[in-house]
Amino acid sequence: PTATLTIAANTQVKFMPSAGLVVDGTLKLEGGDGSPVVFTTNYSSTAGNYGVSVGGTGDKSTLQYATFEHINLRLEGGAATAITNSAFSDATLEIYTREASFTVDSCTFTDNQRDNQYGIVARDLPLLDVVNSTFDKVYVGVGFDGVQDESALSVADTTFNEVRHALYVGSIGEYLHTVTGTNLTINSTSSHGMMLYSAASSFTNLNISDSTGYGLYSDVRSTLALDNSSVKNSDSICVYAEGSLTATGLIAEGCGGSGVYAGKKGSTMTG
């Protein structure tokens, strides 16, 4: 816990099967633009490894300009405040049991092997902020459950391509969450574009297209507000807001079922 591990730019760390790196103190990644720290494996991605696990207290670790190839990154407690300018390929970012907010900024998540890989899994933290990031071919872009009332997910200026679900929030269904999104693009989902449970959600400039299931789903405990948003070409209902819906400037087009199914607790639609 009192140690600091520093990994220099352009360093490649290769893992044997079942091996991993556990840092209970401080991890400092000194990667730069064009010279990342790379975590990878000598073996195929089907050979299991422990990945990289960072704990510690005081949020002293620095996570930037890193590449994770078939290597998951797990952060617990007060490990770090953010991860920036990093790439995850067939790898998941896991964030667990924090007392403070965490930011994911300018990161990419890809799963070209299509083996049900999540981009981000976040549980038991008050706020996750995802900005300027891209999710491509992952199973779920962001899976979030704060495991506490009033925990929040904020996503801005982010794109999701060929995912199953872009956002999956509140899977436990017991706690009330807040979800905000600005300038989000979701293309070609193999199921519902979003799954929102027990969430007070608000989206501005949200664009969802080509969903196999619903474009957007929120359950009866949820409230949904949409501003200048569009949901197009869903095989089923474009917007399914079972609780309540407030929409201004909504476009629902090319819907296999209803354009909007909403309002057990009331709805208001304008323009």
Number of C-alpha atoms within 10 A of each C-alpha: 10 7 11 14 13 13 16 15 18 16 16 16 14 16 21 14 17 10 14 16 14 14 18 18 19 23 23 16 21 19 23 16 11 9 15 22 24 23 21 21 22 11 14 10 16 8 12 17 19 17 23 19 18 22 23 21 16 13 16 17 25 19 20 23 24 27 23 24 20 24 26 23 20 20 21 19 19 20 26 26 17 18 20 19 20 24 23 24 22 24 24 25 22 18 22 18 16 21 12 14 16 20 17 21 19 19 22 21 26 25 23 12 12 12 11 14 20 26 29 24 18 24 22 18 23 21 24 25 17 24 22 18 21 20 26 21 26 30 23 25 29 25 21 27 29 27 21 15 15 16 22 24 27 18 23 21 17 21 21 27 19 22 29 25 28 33 24 21 25 22 16 12 16 13 17 20 27 21 22 18 21 19 17 21 19 25 19 23 27 17 23 27 32 26 22 26 25 23 28 20 22 20 22 18 19 21 20 26 21 24 30 19 23 28 33 25 24 25 19 19 18 22 25 28 20 20 17 15 21 21 27 22 22 30 19 20 26 33 29 24 26 22 20 24 26 19 20 15 14 19 17 21 15 18 21 16 15 18 22 18 17 23 18 13 14 12 17 12 12 9 8
